[in-house]
Amino acid sequence: MTNLAIETEGLCRDFNGLRAVDHLDLQVPRGVIFGFLGPNGAGKTTTIRLLLGLIEPTAGSAYVLGFDVRREADCIRERVGVLLENHGLYERLTAWDNLEYFGEIYLLPSQERRGRIEELLRHLGLWERRNEQVSRFSKGMKQKLAMARALLHRPPLVFLDEPTAGLDAPSAAALREDIVSLARKEGTTVFLTTHNLAEAERICDLVGVINHGKLVAIGSPEELRAQASRPRLEIKGRNFTPEAIAQLSALPMVQKVESSGGRLIVDLKEAGKSIPLVGLLVRAGAEIEEVRRLNATLEEAFLALLKEEER
């Protein structure tokens, strides 16, 4: 068995002459939470549809759990869990009856099915509401129930397309925790698309950035931050006079200085030592309390990668 949950090579998909996915080479190891990031229209949803065998590639190849998306799409869909934009629940049924119905579709034996339903509903905090109609559920509760449905048959791989979109902050945070907890507990590979960069930074082991159908970068959040990060210092203290800031800004190694009360953010043209900067400020009468290097956030790295790709 390959240690890759997903592997694509030169994967392309055209729609009426428009290339939505452009020679995508992607490898997603088993057991990771993979974040697939990109602006609207970048090709994220088309990629998921290709990987599920819902549409055929124009060119290239793709394997999901070792199965060819062209020839073995049914085998793929039997083995994966999916939560796309529409939660797909039957709102006139209770939470329990929804999962019973889908469990029967997956041919789960009765005892196993009921045990699994209870396990998921308890884990997701829906056990006490199991006999209520889904139409009475909040959006966050419906998303949790849809997560339970996607995980019901213990799939080794689950696709989640914007699972926290439209949820309030507490509901989104709770669902994120559930995703991580269930993925770690069951060893499930998660393929997650999201516009929430902070969300991806918190929960993803590996991140891919796509734009105009092309893979721009791939790596851990830390690797992408380092790749796109410019050298930056934060200096805290007192007596940062306009004259001292002007002298600091005039140094050849300094690109920009931002001042906010007792805090300076110094963007450097290239990595270097902070001692000359601190020395200049001290000579100008400043009192330095703390100096530390700042790393870019994943959002800053994401925007820098897109800007670089556009150039």
Buried (B, 14 or more C-beta within 10 A) or exposed (E): EEEBBBBBEEBBBBEEEEBBBBBBEBBBBBBBBBBBBBBEEBBBBBBBBBBBBBBEBBEBEBBBBBBBBEEBBEBBBBBBBBBBEEBBBEEEBBBBBBBBEBBEEBEBEEEEBBEBBBBBBEBBEBBEBBEBBBEEBEEBBBBBBBBBBBBBBBBBBBBBBBBBBEBEEEBBBBBBEBBBEBBEEEEBBBBBBBBBBEBBBBBBBBBBBBBBBBBBBBBEBEBBBEBBBBBBBBBBBEEBEEEBBEBBEEBEBBBEBEBEEBBBBBBBEEEEEBEEBBEBBBEBEBEBEEBEEBEBBBBBBBBBBBEEBEE
